[in-house]
């Protein structure tokens, strides 16, 4: 059971990386690129339709909306592009772990911006008290 779950997770990781590659391919339609960007943004965003702290329902949107979005994106990507991107994703995962320094830098920049805003807000709140 645990091995099957690990295998499913590896497949999902490869499929997600293939979607990333397909979104960067010039043969992929613009609306599909926009959908993939929206799926990724929603997946990594701390803001959900149903907050995660709501019991059971909180994770329901993550377990339903994201896979449905991925399935829709797969259907919208041309088959030849998707097959090529899946092969490239498998090869990349076999040889090395995919790394995106730009994505890492963007995430770090967002967290630094949020931390700075919190510090400024806290400073202003403390200074406003008489």
C-alpha positions, 0 to 999 in steps of 0.5 A: 500500500505504501509503495503504491502511494509512493509510486503515485506520488512519483508519477504526479511529480513527473506529470507536474514537471511535464506540465511545466515544460509544456507550458514553456513550449511555444506550441502550447496554446496561450490559454493553456499556459494561462491555465497551468500558471493559474493551477500552479499559483493556486497550488502554492498560494496560501489563500484557498477557496476553503481555508485549510483549518476548516476540518475535512472541507479545508483540504477538499479543494486541494484534493479536487480542484488542483487534480481537475485543473491538471486533468483539464490542462493535460487535455488542452495541451497538444498530444505531441507536445505532451508526449515530448514533455513527458519524455523530457521530464522522465529523463530529467528526473532520472538524471538529476533533480529539476531545479528552478533558481528563478522560482526559488528566488521569487518565493524567497522575494515574496517571503522577504516582502511579506516579512518586511510588511509585517515588520513595518506594520508592527512598527507603525502599530507600536509607534501609534500608541500614546 
